[in-house]
Amino acid sequence: MAECDQKQPWNEEKSVSTENEGTAVPPAPSAPPVPVDAPASAPGAVPEGHAPSAGTPGPGGGSTPPAGGAPGAPQPEASTAQLPPVPPGQPAYPAAGAGWPPPPPATPGYAGGGGPGDVWGASYQPAPKPKDGRGGLVAAILVAALVAGGIGGGLGYQLAKSDDSSGSTTVSASTNGGDIKRDSASIAGVAAKALPSTVTIEAESTSGQGGTGTGFVFDTQGHIITNNHVVSDVVNGGKLTATFPSGKKYDAEIIGHAQGYDVAVIKLKNAPSSLKPLALGDSDKVAVGDATIAIGAPFGLSNTVTAGIISAKNRPVASSDGSSSSKSSYMNALQTDASINPGNSGGPLLDAHGAVIGINSAIQSTNSGGLGGSGQSGSIGLGFAIPIDQAKYVAQQLIKTGKPVYAKIGAAVSLEDTTSGAKITDQGAGGSSAVESGGPADQAGLKPGDVITKLDDTVVDSGPTLIGEIWTHKPGDKVTVTYQRDGKSHTVVLTLGSRVGDN
């Protein structure tokens, strides 16, 4: 979900600095980056009382997207969007030089939203905020259910009245006189343990805008992890609440938020002492085909549980709400076919054991207009989650300092959708130098015009892919960069630098 200062035509070349500053979000590459010589990946909580397990710290900031325009033309009908609150969401690819996030092209919005674009340009849309606890859609569903129930009930009564019970051929299932017992490892068992540690978040700005999203308990101090786009409307003031499945509602405050990572941490006011954090899994060890369980509030329907599998790993995704003022976010996402929709944003993606492996953030959408004329599209089985290893690292930084820390190479790269690599642009955003003087790229000898084709063993096919890959690292990490210059391949080792904050 990269951020942008203004929209750029999709056919214009865009450059983005490795620090994610200044450019619009380009369309996503057709396939996730893969190790050299390896085939491309096929597209595809625990109850209270458990402290989150130590996970592998994830990212830092990423390479800054080039200043310029978005990459190749997006797919006509499908777009990727982040899964934010039920109302509209936010960002697009950043570009180098300009204010941190670059202006996104027509990128789809948070989960549920849709705009032109492919996997790279995912969108996110917050679920519309319910009125008096229930949205219009919910009310319509209830009315329909009551009417249908009344008719069906009356008809059933008449049929039963005239039926000869002695001639019945139906058979009733027996529970042996006791309650049905479900395996703790079943979907129902995992959901029963995790639901008490999830919350439905309602964010309302001072102007009355906002939406509904999801979050989950991170620690016993009352910190809740969610998406940045879920709470972005109340960053400068407003009302923020978190409601547990039990019905208990708490006022909350934002502790820190990271636009580029699309991660935010809020804290409950007067948090109860009985909070049970969800256990954190290891997203690096997740395998394609593993079972997944998603919890959220799609279209405002709180405490909804859906299931699926991991369809792909390391899927490069940039998401935004597609508005001219939004900025994009980037992730090497876990792709899942578990049904997630606007309002699922910020909710946990669990493994079969109930450990959090990701934060549901964006969806690929057909942009068909959604339900009830809401303008929001729904799930087509292509959902994207921020790996928990990365999200945990970001959350810890936000709790510690209130600001995100991004890894960077100090060079602006084109956001154009290509398969040849990430090209360092001739200049950065606002006319600045494309290669930061004294920065990691400069010290490694990289120059404008060089095309980065690999980062360690991962093939880089575009600027967005490079950014997402860099952000899986932390500042200070050493990485091997392979690049092309004048038709010849070169390899150099550099130490990633850091950038604090989103601006």
Buried (B, 14 or more C-beta within 10 A) or exposed (E): BBBBBEBBEBEBBBBBBBBBBBBBBBBBBBBBBBEEEEEBBEBBBBBBEBBBBEBBBBBBBBBBBBBBBBBBBBBEEBBBBBBBBBBBBBBBBBBBBBBBBBBBBBBBBBBBBBBBBBBBBBBBBBBBBBEEEEBBBBEEBEEEEEEEEEEEEEEEEEEEEEEEEEEEEEEEEEEEEEEEEEEEEEBEBBBBBBBBBBBBBBBBBEEEBBBBBBBBBBBBEBBBBBBBBBBBBBBEEBBBBBBBBEEEBBEBEBBBBBBBBBBBBBBBEEBEEEBBBBBBBBBBEBEBEBBBBBBBBBBBBBBBBBBBBBBBBBBBBBBBBBBEBBBBBBBBBBBBBBBBBBBBBBBBBBBBBBBBBBBBBBBBBBBEEBBBEBBBBBBBBBBBBBBBBBBBBBBBBBBEEEBBBBBBBBBBBBBBBBEEBBBBBEBBBBEBBBBBEEBBBBBBEBEBBBBBBBBBEBBBBBBBBBBBBBBBBBBEBEBEBBBBBEEEEBEBEBBBBBBEBBE
